[in-house]
Amino acid sequence: MKELDPLALRKDFPMYQDHASLFEGKPLVYLDNAATTFKPYCVLEAEEGYYRNYTANTRRGDYSLAHQADVAYQKAREKVASFLNASSPEEVVFTSGDTFGLNQVAFGLLPQLSAGDEIVLSPSEHASNVLPWFRVAKLTGAIIKYVPLDEKGEVIPENLKKVLTSRTKVVALASVSNVMGYSVDVKSLASLAHSVGALYVDDGAQSVPHHKTDVQENDVDFLVFSGHKMCGPTGSGALYGKKEQLEKLEPLCYGGEMNARFHSDGYVSYDDLPYRLEAGTQNIAGAIGLGRACEYLESIGFDAIAKHERKLRDLAVKGLEENGNAVIYNPKADGGIVTFNIKDVFAQDVATYLSSKGVFVRSGQHCAKILPEVLKTQGTVRASFYLYNTEEDVKALIEACKTAEDFLDAYFA
């Protein structure tokens, strides 16, 4: 397998071309890729191409310019379907991202849920895969249950078995935790959910950008993800669903182009999939950019991306352990996320100090606000790596963390 060359890849990203003037002469050490990623020129050009060359609304115009937009939009859908190995482009619904997709699934399932039905989550889920289910449970009388994490903080099939019952209707889990960084066995978890007649919802926000995703192989009922975490545009994303399951979803939004017809007496008939779940004017440029991001990542190769991220993560864990002042919460994670604290220093203070050194990480609860109950700490520092990060980035993180106890220097410098 060809080694990934992050310095060569940086030439694809405008954020690395002018960082000296943007960040006061400090090398740009961006380690917050789990929150959002930089965008390559090819994605920006794909979006701009729509705005410059064939701007028109989709599925509305009977003229050649609108046809160009229709074709580009459909090609983007086909690209995303191929990227996920969906059986048909009809199974791909464009969304504004992971949050909207999860809300579409959760609220779309409302008619299928009743009092006493069970929705299974884990304590490590982020807000987008918790709050919609909380609301749906309140509206229907369904019960929220949690898969207990193992001693490493991982979701494993054995623990899912413990909470599944004949009343379980939905299992919704992240395939990679945005804090702990572990990859779950999606295929096994989905099979267990199906064994009791439950639907399996795969939150792919942190997996789709980093690993090859095969929805047919994993046999998930739904998968959601965001474009901005995988070199795509903000405000873009997709919901995959098996066709028979998408057909049953109640639309979350109502408006233009999701209906076939409606009458003054209140009669409404919906359009075919996927359009019945795409009300109003979509983020056309974002969808086109997302399709281009899929092509970009495929051109690099997910095996190479994963291997590179693991190498950087291992270097970071080793260096932080050698520093002797860090508590690492996921030393055995298999992805590019390292979650830690500096002993006796508040997480946000560490992040502010690292920022003063030109090292950009995230701190706090990372939207996973149940997890602190498990980790027994109110906040953590998260460094997350991607394809354009280098060993020098890791060394900068380790070096800055050596003196992170001096965080007051960042405030009074």
C-alpha positions as CSV (number, residue, x, y, z in Angstrom):
1,M,0.0,0.0,0.0
2,K,1.3,3.4,-1.0
3,E,2.3,5.7,1.9
4,L,0.3,8.8,2.2
5,D,2.4,12.0,1.8
6,P,0.7,14.8,3.9
7,L,3.1,17.5,2.7
8,A,2.2,16.8,-0.9
9,L,-1.5,16.7,-0.1
10,R,-1.3,20.1,1.6
11,K,-0.8,21.6,-1.8
12,D,-4.4,20.7,-2.5
13,F,-5.7,22.9,0.4
14,P,-5.8,26.7,0.4
15,M,-5.7,26.8,4.2
16,Y,-2.1,25.7,4.0
17,Q,-1.0,28.1,1.3
18,D,-1.3,31.4,3.3
19,H,-1.2,30.4,6.9
20,A,1.8,32.6,7.8
21,S,-0.2,35.8,7.3
22,L,-3.4,34.4,8.7
23,F,-1.9,33.0,11.9
24,E,0.8,35.6,12.9
25,G,3.7,33.7,11.4
26,K,3.2,30.5,13.5
27,P,3.1,27.2,11.6
28,L,-0.6,26.1,11.4
29,V,-1.1,23.0,13.5
30,Y,-4.8,22.2,13.1
31,L,-5.8,19.2,15.1
32,D,-9.6,19.7,15.3
33,N,-10.6,17.6,12.3
34,A,-13.3,15.7,14.2
35,A,-15.1,19.1,14.3
36,T,-14.5,20.1,10.7
37,T,-11.9,19.6,8.0
38,F,-10.2,21.9,5.5
39,K,-11.5,21.9,1.9
40,P,-9.4,21.1,-1.1
41,Y,-9.3,23.3,-4.2
42,C,-11.2,20.7,-6.2
43,V,-14.2,20.9,-3.9
44,L,-14.2,24.7,-3.9
45,E,-14.0,24.7,-7.7
46,A,-16.9,22.2,-8.0
47,E,-19.1,24.5,-5.8
48,E,-17.9,27.7,-7.6
49,G,-18.5,26.0,-11.0
50,Y,-22.2,25.7,-10.2
51,Y,-22.4,29.4,-9.1
52,R,-20.4,30.6,-12.0
53,N,-21.5,28.4,-14.9
54,Y,-24.9,26.9,-14.5
55,T,-26.8,28.4,-11.6
56,A,-30.4,27.3,-11.8
57,N,-32.8,25.6,-9.5
58,T,-33.1,21.8,-9.8
59,R,-36.2,19.9,-10.8
60,R,-38.2,23.0,-11.7
61,G,-37.0,24.5,-14.9
62,D,-37.8,23.4,-18.5
63,Y,-34.8,25.1,-20.0
64,S,-31.2,24.0,-20.8
65,L,-29.5,25.8,-18.0
66,A,-31.8,24.1,-15.4
67,H,-31.1,20.8,-17.1
68,Q,-27.3,21.3,-16.5
69,A,-28.0,21.8,-12.8
70,D,-30.3,18.8,-12.8
71,V,-27.6,16.6,-14.3
72,A,-24.9,17.8,-12.0
73,Y,-27.1,17.3,-8.9
74,Q,-28.0,13.8,-10.0
75,K,-24.4,12.9,-10.7
76,A,-23.5,14.1,-7.2
77,R,-26.2,11.8,-5.8
78,E,-24.9,8.9,-7.9
79,K,-21.4,9.6,-6.6
80,V,-22.5,9.5,-3.0
81,A,-24.5,6.3,-3.6
82,S,-21.4,4.6,-5.1
83,F,-19.2,6.0,-2.3
84,L,-21.4,4.2,0.3
85,N,-22.2,1.2,-2.0
86,A,-25.9,1.9,-1.8
87,S,-28.0,-0.3,-4.1
88,S,-29.5,2.8,-5.8
89,P,-29.2,6.6,-5.9
90,E,-32.8,6.7,-4.7
91,E,-31.5,5.6,-1.3
92,V,-29.5,8.8,-0.9
93,V,-31.2,11.9,0.5
94,F,-29.2,15.1,0.6
95,T,-29.4,16.9,3.9
96,S,-27.6,19.8,5.6
97,G,-25.6,17.3,7.6
98,D,-25.5,14.7,10.3
99,T,-27.9,16.6,12.6
100,F,-30.6,17.1,10.1
101,G,-30.3,13.5,8.9
102,L,-30.7,12.1,12.4
103,N,-33.7,14.4,13.1
104,Q,-35.2,13.2,9.8
105,V,-34.9,9.6,10.9
106,A,-36.0,10.1,14.5
107,F,-39.1,12.3,13.7
108,G,-39.8,10.3,10.6
109,L,-40.2,7.2,12.8
110,L,-42.8,8.9,15.1
111,P,-45.8,7.0,13.5
112,Q,-44.0,3.7,14.1
113,L,-43.3,4.2,17.8
114,S,-45.6,3.7,20.8
115,A,-45.5,4.0,24.6
116,G,-43.2,1.4,26.0
117,D,-41.1,0.9,22.9
118,E,-37.4,1.1,23.4
119,I,-34.8,3.3,21.8
120,V,-31.2,2.2,22.5
121,L,-28.3,4.6,22.5
122,S,-24.9,4.7,24.2
123,P,-23.5,7.1,26.8
124,S,-20.9,8.3,24.3
125,E,-23.3,9.6,21.7
126,H,-23.1,13.3,20.7
127,A,-26.0,15.6,20.9
128,S,-27.3,15.0,17.4
129,N,-27.8,11.3,18.2
130,V,-29.3,11.9,21.6
131,L,-31.6,15.0,21.6
132,P,-33.9,14.0,18.7
133,W,-34.5,10.6,20.4
134,F,-35.2,12.3,23.7
135,R,-37.9,14.4,22.1
136,V,-39.4,11.5,20.1
137,A,-39.4,9.4,23.3
138,K,-41.3,12.3,25.1
139,L,-43.8,12.6,22.3
140,T,-44.5,8.8,22.0
141,G,-43.9,7.5,25.5
142,A,-41.0,5.4,24.2
143,I,-38.2,4.5,26.6
144,I,-34.5,5.5,26.2
145,K,-32.0,2.8,27.1
146,Y,-28.2,2.8,27.0
147,V,-25.6,0.2,26.0
148,P,-23.1,0.1,28.8
149,L,-19.6,0.9,27.7
150,D,-16.8,-1.6,28.4
151,E,-13.8,-0.8,30.5
152,K,-12.1,0.9,27.6
153,G,-15.1,3.1,26.9
154,E,-16.2,1.1,23.8
155,V,-19.5,-0.2,22.5
156,I,-19.3,-4.0,22.0
157,P,-21.9,-6.5,20.8
158,E,-21.9,-8.4,24.1
159,N,-23.1,-5.3,25.9
160,L,-25.8,-4.6,23.3
161,K,-27.2,-8.1,23.8
162,K,-27.8,-7.2,27.5
163,V,-30.2,-4.4,26.7
164,L,-32.1,-5.7,23.7
165,T,-35.7,-6.9,24.3
166,S,-38.7,-7.6,22.2
167,R,-39.8,-4.0,22.8
168,T,-36.6,-2.6,21.2
169,K,-37.6,-0.7,18.0
170,V,-34.5,1.4,17.3
171,V,-30.8,1.1,18.0
172,A,-28.9,4.3,17.1
173,L,-25.1,4.3,17.6
174,A,-22.1,6.2,16.2
175,S,-19.8,3.9,14.3
176,V,-16.9,5.9,15.7
177,S,-17.3,7.9,18.9
178,N,-16.3,11.6,18.5
179,V,-14.6,11.5,21.9
180,M,-13.4,8.0,22.6
181,G,-12.4,7.3,18.9
182,Y,-13.3,3.6,18.9
183,S,-14.7,1.9,15.8
184,V,-17.7,-0.3,16.6
185,D,-18.5,-3.6,14.8
186,V,-21.4,-2.1,12.8
187,K,-22.3,-5.3,11.0
188,S,-22.5,-7.3,14.3
189,L,-24.5,-4.6,16.1
190,A,-26.9,-4.2,13.2
191,S,-27.4,-8.0,13.1
192,L,-28.2,-8.0,16.8
193,A,-30.7,-5.2,16.4
194,H,-32.4,-7.0,13.5
195,S,-32.6,-10.2,15.6
196,V,-35.2,-8.5,17.8
197,G,-36.9,-6.7,14.9
198,A,-35.3,-3.3,15.6
199,L,-34.0,-0.8,13.1
200,Y,-30.4,0.1,13.1
201,V,-29.3,3.7,12.7
202,D,-25.6,4.3,12.0
203,D,-24.3,7.7,12.9
204,G,-21.4,7.9,10.4
205,A,-20.2,11.5,11.2
206,Q,-16.8,10.3,12.4
207,S,-16.5,7.1,10.4
208,V,-17.5,8.0,6.8
209,P,-14.6,10.5,6.5
210,H,-12.0,8.0,7.6
211,H,-13.0,4.5,6.6
212,K,-14.5,2.7,3.6
213,T,-18.3,2.5,4.2
214,D,-20.4,-0.3,2.7
215,V,-24.0,0.1,3.8
216,Q,-25.0,-3.2,2.1
217,E,-22.2,-5.2,3.8
218,N,-23.1,-3.7,7.2
219,D,-26.8,-4.1,6.5
220,V,-27.7,-0.9,8.3
221,D,-31.2,0.5,7.9
222,F,-30.1,4.2,8.0
223,L,-26.8,6.0,7.8
224,V,-26.2,9.7,8.2
225,F,-23.1,11.8,7.8
226,S,-21.8,15.4,7.2
227,G,-19.8,16.7,4.3
228,H,-17.8,19.2,6.3
229,K,-16.0,16.5,8.2
230,M,-14.7,14.8,5.0
231,C,-13.3,17.7,3.0
232,G,-16.7,18.7,1.8
233,P,-18.8,21.9,2.2
234,T,-20.5,23.0,5.4
235,G,-24.2,22.6,5.2
236,S,-23.9,19.4,3.2
237,G,-24.5,15.8,4.0
238,A,-26.6,12.8,3.3
239,L,-29.0,10.3,4.7
240,Y,-28.8,6.8,3.4
241,G,-31.7,4.5,4.0
242,K,-32.9,1.1,2.6
243,K,-35.6,2.0,0.1
244,E,-38.3,0.2,2.0
245,Q,-37.4,2.0,5.2
246,L,-37.2,5.5,3.6
247,E,-40.7,4.8,2.1
248,K,-42.1,4.5,5.6
249,L,-40.4,7.7,7.0
250,E,-42.7,10.6,7.6
251,P,-41.1,13.7,6.0
252,L,-39.7,16.2,8.4
253,C,-40.1,19.2,6.1
254,Y,-42.9,20.0,3.8
255,G,-42.9,22.3,0.8
256,G,-41.9,22.6,-2.9
257,E,-40.9,19.6,-4.9
258,M,-41.5,17.0,-2.2
259,N,-45.1,16.6,-3.2
260,A,-46.7,15.3,-6.4
261,R,-49.9,17.3,-5.9
262,F,-52.2,18.9,-3.3
263,H,-55.7,20.2,-3.4
264,S,-57.7,22.8,-1.5
265,D,-59.4,20.1,0.6
266,G,-56.1,19.2,2.2
267,Y,-55.3,16.2,0.0
268,V,-51.5,15.8,-0.5
269,S,-49.6,13.1,-2.3
270,Y,-45.9,12.8,-2.0
271,D,-43.3,12.6,-4.7
272,D,-41.1,9.5,-5.2
273,L,-37.9,8.9,-3.3
274,P,-35.6,10.6,-2.6
275,Y,-37.4,13.9,-3.5
276,R,-40.2,13.3,-0.9
277,L,-37.6,13.9,1.8
278,E,-36.0,16.9,0.1
279,A,-38.5,19.8,0.5
280,G,-37.6,23.2,-0.9
281,T,-34.5,24.4,-2.7
282,Q,-31.6,22.3,-1.7
283,N,-28.0,23.2,-1.1
284,I,-27.2,22.4,-4.7
285,A,-23.7,23.7,-4.7
286,G,-23.0,21.8,-1.5
287,A,-24.3,18.5,-2.8
288,I,-22.1,18.9,-5.9
289,G,-19.1,19.8,-3.6
290,L,-19.9,16.7,-1.5
291,G,-19.8,14.5,-4.5
292,R,-16.4,15.9,-5.4
293,A,-15.1,15.4,-1.9
294,C,-16.1,11.7,-2.2
295,E,-14.1,11.4,-5.4
296,Y,-11.1,13.2,-3.7
297,L,-11.0,10.8,-0.7
298,E,-11.4,7.8,-3.0
299,S,-8.4,9.0,-5.1
300,I,-6.3,9.0,-1.9
301,G,-7.6,5.7,-0.6
302,F,-9.1,4.9,2.8
303,D,-6.5,2.3,3.7
304,A,-3.8,4.9,3.4
305,I,-5.8,7.5,5.3
306,A,-6.5,5.1,8.2
307,K,-2.9,3.9,8.4
308,H,-1.6,7.5,8.4
309,E,-4.0,8.5,11.2
310,R,-3.1,5.6,13.3
311,K,0.6,6.4,13.0
312,L,0.0,10.0,14.1
313,R,-2.2,8.9,17.0
314,D,0.4,6.4,18.2
315,L,3.1,9.0,18.1
316,A,0.8,11.4,20.1
317,V,-0.1,8.9,22.7
318,K,3.6,7.9,23.2
319,G,4.7,11.5,23.4
320,L,2.0,12.5,25.9
321,E,2.8,9.5,28.1
322,E,6.5,10.4,28.0
323,N,5.6,14.0,29.0
324,G,4.2,12.5,32.3
325,N,1.6,15.2,32.9
326,A,-1.3,13.9,30.8
327,V,-4.3,11.6,31.5
328,I,-5.2,9.8,28.3
329,Y,-8.8,8.5,28.1
330,N,-8.5,6.4,24.9
331,P,-4.9,5.1,24.6
332,K,-6.1,2.0,22.7
333,A,-8.4,3.7,20.2
334,D,-8.0,2.6,16.6
335,G,-8.6,6.0,14.9
336,G,-7.1,9.4,14.7
337,I,-8.7,10.8,17.9
338,V,-6.7,11.3,21.2
339,T,-8.7,12.5,24.2
340,F,-6.7,13.7,27.2
341,N,-6.3,16.1,30.0
342,I,-3.3,17.8,31.6
343,K,-3.3,16.9,35.3
344,D,-4.8,19.6,37.5
345,V,-5.5,22.0,34.5
346,F,-9.0,22.8,33.2
347,A,-9.5,21.5,29.6
348,Q,-10.4,24.9,28.2
349,D,-7.3,26.4,29.8
350,V,-5.2,23.8,28.1
351,A,-6.7,24.5,24.7
352,T,-6.2,28.3,25.1
353,Y,-2.6,27.7,26.0
354,L,-2.0,25.4,23.1
355,S,-3.6,28.0,20.8
356,S,-1.1,30.5,22.0
357,K,1.5,28.1,20.6
358,G,-0.3,27.8,17.3
359,V,-1.7,24.3,18.1
360,F,-5.5,24.2,17.6
361,V,-7.4,21.5,19.5
362,R,-10.9,21.2,20.9
363,S,-11.8,21.2,24.6
364,G,-14.9,20.7,26.6
365,Q,-17.5,18.0,26.4
366,H,-17.5,17.8,22.6
367,C,-21.3,17.7,22.5
368,A,-21.2,14.2,24.2
369,K,-22.7,15.5,27.4
370,I,-23.6,12.2,29.0
371,L,-20.0,10.8,28.6
372,P,-18.6,12.9,31.5
373,E,-20.7,10.7,33.8
374,V,-18.7,7.8,32.7
375,L,-15.2,9.5,32.4
376,K,-15.7,11.2,35.8
377,T,-14.4,14.5,34.4
378,Q,-16.3,17.5,33.2
379,G,-14.2,18.2,30.1
380,T,-11.4,16.9,28.0
381,V,-8.9,18.0,25.4
382,R,-9.3,16.4,22.0
383,A,-6.7,16.2,19.2
384,S,-8.0,14.7,16.0
385,F,-5.8,14.0,13.0
386,Y,-6.6,13.8,9.3
387,L,-4.8,13.1,6.0
388,Y,-2.9,16.4,5.8
389,N,-1.5,16.3,9.3
390,T,2.2,15.6,9.7
391,E,4.6,14.1,12.3
392,E,5.7,17.7,12.9
393,D,2.1,18.6,13.9
394,V,2.2,15.8,16.5
395,K,5.6,17.0,17.8
396,A,4.3,20.5,18.2
397,L,1.3,19.2,20.2
398,I,3.6,17.1,22.5
399,E,6.0,20.0,23.0
400,A,3.3,22.5,23.8
401,C,1.7,20.1,26.3
402,K,5.0,19.8,28.2
403,T,4.4,23.2,29.6
404,A,0.6,23.4,29.6
405,E,0.6,23.9,33.3
406,D,1.7,27.5,32.5
407,F,-1.7,28.2,30.9
408,L,-1.9,31.6,32.6
409,D,0.9,32.8,30.2
410,A,-1.7,32.6,27.4
411,Y,-4.0,35.0,29.2
412,F,-1.4,37.5,30.3
413,A,1.0,37.4,27.4
